[in-house]
Each structure stands twice: as C-alpha cells, then as structure tokens.
Amino acid sequence: MTALAMFIGRYPIIYFSLAISGSFAAKQRLSNQIVRHTQSSIELSLFLLITVILVGAIMFLPLMILGPLLEFITM
C-alpha cells in the first residue's frame, strides 16, 4: 500500500514537470528588441529587499509566537 502511495505521489509530479519544461522548450524565442531590466534597477532592489524580509519573517516569527505560548503552558 505504501508503494502505491509513493508511486501516486511521486510520478505524476515528475510527469507534469517534464510536460511543462517540454512546453517551454517548444516555445519560440523572443527577439532582442525587448527592453531588459538591469541588475541595478530599483524594482529589483525592492523585490530583493521584500523577499529577504518575508523569508526572515517566516523563519523568525513562529519562534516569537512559540515562546510566550510555551511559557503559558508550563505555568
């Protein structure tokens, strides 16, 4: 039974990932006339800053919440 669950959980994801990558490979390339964003743009800087703040909050905030809860439970 476990092997069947592993098969159902693993192989469809691999299949769909390969289907998506094949779809991207079949697309036509865009011309070089499109405006490209530079690595020093303000949009990239803001995006990077917001991403770092969100990832830090996701990692740190659960610990801030867990401390008072555990202190309340142990009292």
N, CA, C and O of each residue as an XYZ file, in Angstrom:
300
protein
N       0.815     -1.192      0.000
C       0.000      0.000      0.000
C       0.867      1.267      0.000
O       0.552      2.252     -0.668
N       1.962      1.218      0.763
C       2.844      2.383      0.819
C       3.505      2.640     -0.531
O       3.687      3.786     -0.941
N       3.861      1.550     -1.212
C       4.495      1.715     -2.524
C       3.538      2.369     -3.514
O       3.952      3.181     -4.341
N       2.272      2.017     -3.428
C       1.287      2.626     -4.313
C       1.139      4.119     -4.016
O       1.036      4.934     -4.933
N       1.129      4.468     -2.736
C       1.032      5.883     -2.365
C       2.256      6.652     -2.847
O       2.135      7.783     -3.319
N       3.438      6.042     -2.729
C       4.650      6.707     -3.208
C       4.612      6.872     -4.723
O       5.027      7.906     -5.246
N       4.116      5.858     -5.427
C       4.021      5.942     -6.878
C       3.059      7.040     -7.297
O       3.359      7.826     -8.196
N       1.902      7.095     -6.648
C       0.896      8.106     -6.984
C       1.395      9.504     -6.618
O       1.095     10.469     -7.321
N       2.143      9.620     -5.541
C       2.610     10.926     -5.097
C       3.822     11.442     -5.838
O       4.040     12.652     -5.899
N       4.617     10.546     -6.402
C       5.879     10.968     -6.995
C       5.821     11.117     -8.514
O       6.223     12.153     -9.043
N       5.340     10.126     -9.204
C       5.466     10.111    -10.656
C       4.572     11.095    -11.390
O       5.015     11.628    -12.407
N       3.358     11.377    -10.961
C       2.605     12.418    -11.676
C       3.271     13.793    -11.613
O       3.209     14.563    -12.572
N       3.902     14.093    -10.492
C       4.601     15.383    -10.370
C       5.762     15.437    -11.358
O       5.981     16.459    -12.009
N       6.501     14.341    -11.469
C       7.606     14.292    -12.425
C       7.081     14.429    -13.847
O       7.659     15.148    -14.662
N       5.985     13.738    -14.143
C       5.402     13.793    -15.478
C       4.974     15.214    -15.835
O       5.292     15.702    -16.920
N       4.255     15.883    -14.930
C       3.787     17.236    -15.214
C       4.955     18.228    -15.293
O       4.905     19.172    -16.082
N       5.991     18.029    -14.494
C       7.170     18.902    -14.583
C       7.840     18.766    -15.938
O       8.238     19.762    -16.542
N       7.965     17.539    -16.416
C       8.557     17.327    -17.731
C       7.660     17.874    -18.840
O       8.157     18.374    -19.848
N       6.347     17.782    -18.660
C       5.428     18.333    -19.662
C       5.543     19.854    -19.733
O       5.525     20.427    -20.822
N       5.658     20.501    -18.590
C       5.807     21.959    -18.565
C       7.136     22.371    -19.195
O       7.192     23.326    -19.970
N       8.211     21.643    -18.856
C       9.509     22.003    -19.430
C       9.531     21.757    -20.934
O      10.169     22.510    -21.670
N       8.844     20.713    -21.405
C       8.740     20.483    -22.845
C       7.958     21.583    -23.533
O       8.269     21.976    -24.658
N       6.933     22.079    -22.840
C       6.155     23.187    -23.390
C       7.014     24.441    -23.518
O       6.936     25.152    -24.520
N       7.826     24.711    -22.510
C       8.725     25.870    -22.585
C       9.773     25.689    -23.673
O      10.139     26.653    -24.345
N      10.257     24.476    -23.853
C      11.282     24.230    -24.871
C      10.719     24.405    -26.275
O      11.445     24.785    -27.194
N       9.434     24.131    -26.444
C       8.822     24.237    -27.763
C       8.454     25.669    -28.137
O       8.166     25.942    -29.302
N       8.459     26.580    -27.183
C       8.092     27.967    -27.477
C       9.156     28.638    -28.328
O      10.332     28.276    -28.283
N       8.729     29.610    -29.095
C       9.662     30.367    -29.918
C      10.353     31.428    -29.064
O       9.774     31.976    -28.127
N      11.583     31.693    -29.410
C      12.345     32.700    -28.674
C      11.887     34.094    -29.052
O      11.490     34.344    -30.190
N      11.946     35.003    -28.084
C      11.592     36.389    -28.338
C      12.779     37.127    -28.940
O      13.927     36.721    -28.762
N      12.502     38.193    -29.640
C      13.584     38.966    -30.238
C      14.309     39.770    -29.158
O      13.811     39.937    -28.044
N      15.473     40.252    -29.508
C      16.294     41.011    -28.572
C      15.861     42.467    -28.462
O      16.534     43.251    -27.793
N      14.767     42.847    -29.094
C      14.329     44.233    -29.065
C      13.528     44.559    -27.805
O      13.143     45.710    -27.601
N      13.278     43.580    -26.978
C      12.522     43.814    -25.750
C      13.426     44.526    -24.737
O      14.612     44.215    -24.626
N      12.861     45.469    -24.013
C      13.625     46.208    -23.011
C      13.956     45.263    -21.853
O      13.069     44.624    -21.287
N      15.204     45.187    -21.520
C      15.632     44.312    -20.424
C      15.876     45.153    -19.173
O      16.317     46.299    -19.247
N      15.582     44.564    -18.051
C      15.835     45.236    -16.779
C      17.277     44.985    -16.359
O      17.785     43.869    -16.464
N      17.910     46.017    -15.894
C      19.278     45.858    -15.438
C      19.286     45.334    -14.009
O      18.272     45.371    -13.313
N      20.432     44.851    -13.591
C      20.541     44.308    -12.243
C      20.620     45.408    -11.190
O      20.525     45.123     -9.996
N      20.791     46.635    -11.605
C      20.874     47.733    -10.648
C      19.587     48.548    -10.610
O      19.586     49.685    -10.137
N      18.498     47.979    -11.102
C      17.251     48.733    -11.140
C      16.621     48.793     -9.750
O      16.884     47.940     -8.903
N      15.802     49.791     -9.530
C      15.154     49.976     -8.238
C      14.108     48.890     -8.010
O      13.861     48.500     -6.869
N      13.485     48.394     -9.094
C      12.488     47.335     -8.949
C      13.111     46.058     -8.406
O      12.550     45.409     -7.523
N      14.270     45.704     -8.938
C      14.957     44.505     -8.467
C      15.401     44.669     -7.022
O      15.314     43.727     -6.234
N      15.875     45.852     -6.672
C      16.313     46.097     -5.299
C      15.154     45.977     -4.322
O      15.292     45.372     -3.259
N      14.015     46.553     -4.680
C      12.839     46.452     -3.798
C      12.334     45.022     -3.708
O      11.964     44.562     -2.628
N      12.314     44.320     -4.821
C      11.879     42.935     -4.818
C      12.781     42.081     -3.936
O      12.291     41.252     -3.168
N      14.084     42.274     -4.037
C      15.031     41.523     -3.221
C      14.863     41.850     -1.742
O      14.893     40.951     -0.902
N      14.687     43.127     -1.418
C      14.507     43.535     -0.029
C      13.225     42.943      0.561
O      13.234     42.434      1.682
N      12.140     43.008     -0.179
C      10.872     42.459      0.310
C      10.966     40.948      0.473
O      10.432     40.394      1.435
N      11.639     40.276     -0.458
C      11.806     38.831     -0.354
C      12.609     38.449      0.876
O      12.247     37.513      1.588
N      13.690     39.161      1.130
C      14.518     38.866      2.300
C      13.737     39.109      3.585
O      13.838     38.321      4.526
N      12.965     40.180      3.637
C      12.163     40.477      4.830
C      11.096     39.404      5.036
O      10.891     38.945      6.159
N      10.414     38.999      3.962
C       9.382     37.972      4.096
C       9.954     36.625      4.519
O       9.383     35.965      5.387
N      11.047     36.209      3.936
C      11.657     34.936      4.319
C      12.145     35.000      5.758
O      11.976     34.038      6.507
N      12.740     36.105      6.154
C      13.166     36.258      7.548
C      11.989     36.226      8.504
O      12.075     35.626      9.575
N      10.887     36.870      8.127
C       9.704     36.860      8.989
C       9.116     35.469      9.088
O       8.703     35.049     10.169
N       9.069     34.752      7.989
C       8.523     33.400      8.013
C       9.373     32.493      8.892
O       8.845     31.589      9.540
N      10.676     32.723      8.923
C      11.549     31.878      9.741
C      11.563     32.309     11.204
O      11.706     31.459     12.082
N      11.421     33.581     11.490
C      11.619     34.078     12.847
C      10.327     34.233     13.641
O      10.313     33.958     14.840
N       9.252     34.661     13.010
C       8.016     34.941     13.737
C       7.398     33.733     14.423
O       6.875     33.895     15.526
N       7.420     32.526     13.847
C       6.873     31.397     14.601
C       7.590     31.167     15.930
O       6.957     30.752     16.901
N       8.880     31.424     15.993
C       9.607     31.273     17.256
C       9.200     32.346     18.252
O       9.138     32.079     19.452
N       8.920     33.558     17.776
C       8.472     34.618     18.677
C       7.109     34.284     19.285
O       6.843     34.613     20.441
N       6.258     33.638     18.509
C       4.935     33.273     19.000
C       5.021     32.063     19.917
O       4.268     31.962     20.886
N       5.935     31.143     19.619
C       6.039     29.911     20.389
C       6.540     30.150     21.800
O       6.133     29.444     22.723
N       7.412     31.129     21.990
C       7.960     31.399     23.322
C       6.912     31.713     24.367
O       6.858     31.028     25.388
N       6.066     32.729     24.156
C       5.025     33.014     25.141
C       4.028     31.876     25.314
O       3.527     31.657     26.417
N       3.734     31.154     24.248
C       2.805     30.024     24.381
C       3.384     28.935     25.265
O       2.682     28.402     26.123
N       4.640     28.598     25.074
C       5.255     27.579     25.905
C       5.384     28.038     27.350
O       5.236     27.233     28.269
N       5.658     29.322     27.562
C       5.744     29.846     28.922
C       4.373     29.771     29.599
O       4.294     29.464     30.789
N       3.305     30.045     28.867
C       1.955     29.965     29.432
C       1.606     28.518     29.757
O       0.968     28.254     30.776
N       2.006     27.592     28.922
C       1.675     26.180     29.153
C       2.428     25.629     30.360
O       1.874     24.838     31.122
N       3.681     26.036     30.542
C       4.479     25.500     31.658
C       4.096     26.110     32.993
O       4.505     25.585     34.028
N       3.334     27.189     33.023
C       2.951     27.793     34.294
C       1.849     27.021     34.961
O       1.404     27.394     36.046
